[in-house]
Amino acid sequence: MTAIEGAGVDCIDKKIFVSNIEIESWFMAGMTNDFPYVMKSQEAEEIFGSSNAELFDMPKEKLDRILEPKISGNRETIGNIFGEHINLSLALSKSATFSRFYDSLKEDGMIL
């Protein structure tokens, strides 16, 4: 709450959503096998084939292992790429916490 209050943004209500373990589980929930910058591997195939991205242990490390070295570990670049290439319907179906976050944004009129 301190970070929100210190951001200097006026707001009446505050909502906090926490991904299961780490936000990288949300990223992996929306990945498909044609996602850019993913190295082909058994671990990547397990991510694509999973029906629940929230069951991954240590998602941050898992994501870094399957991404090409030029972006692995660079959270800003990864976030931008995921924003452009995420399969939203897939992410909603594979992550309950992401789905709750998304539904809240819709309820608040922040997305259509």
N, C-alpha and C positions, 0 to 999 in steps of 0.2 A: 504494500500500500504506500510506503514511503516513496517509492519510485514514481508511482502514479501521481501522488500529490505534488511531488517536486518537478513534474514535467511542465507545469505552468499552463495546463489545459483545463479550462473550466468544464466541469461536468457535474450533473446532478446525481446520476447513478453510476456506479462502477461495477463492472463484472470482471471476474478473473477466471480464465480457463486454463487449465493445466493439462498438457498432453500426458498420456500415459508414459511414464519414464522420461522421455525427451521428445522435443518437437520433431526430431528427425524421423520418428515413427510416422508422423503425419506425411512427411515427404515420401517415405517409402510406400505408404498406402496408395499414393497416386501414381506410382511408377509403372510403366509397361515395358516390355522387352525392346521397344524401339526408342526408349528414352535416350537423349543425347548424353554423351560423356560416361556412359556405363561400360565398364570392361566386362566382356563375356566371361562368366565364371559360374561354377555350381552355386556359390553363395548368392549371386545375382538372380539365378533361376529360382532359388528358394524364395527370394523376396517376391518375385513376380507371381509365383504360384501360391503364395500364402493367401488365405482368406481373412486373416486377422493380423494386421501389421503391429498391433499393440502387444503381441506375444514375443516379439524379438527382444533378446537380451542385448543390452548395450547398443541401441540403435545408432548412436552417433559414430561409434567405432565401426559398426557394420556398414553404414553408408560410406564412410571414408574408404573402406577397403574395396568397395565395388566401383567407386568413381575414378576416372582417369586422374593421374597425379597432378595435372595442371590445374584442377579445380578442387581436388580432395583437400578438405580442411579449411577452405576459404568460404566461410558461412555467408558472406554477402553475395558472392558469385553464385553459390549454390541456391540461395534464396531467390535470386533473380531468375535463374534457369528454371527452378521449380515453378515459379509463378507463371512462366511462359508455357511450360510443357506438362503441367500436372493434369492427370485425367481426374477431373473433379468427381464424377459419378463413382469412379472406382475408389477414390480416397474416402468418399462418404460411406461406401459399403464396407470398407476394410478397417475403419477406425471410428469407434463409437465416440471417442472424445473429440475428434475432428468434426464429426457429424453434429454433436451438441454445440460446438463453437459456431459452425456454419449456420445452424438453425437459429441461434441467438442473434447473429448478424442480420438474418432475414427478418426476424421478429422486430428488431430495432430499426428496420428500414434502411440498413446500411448497404444491403445488396438486394437485388430484385429476385 
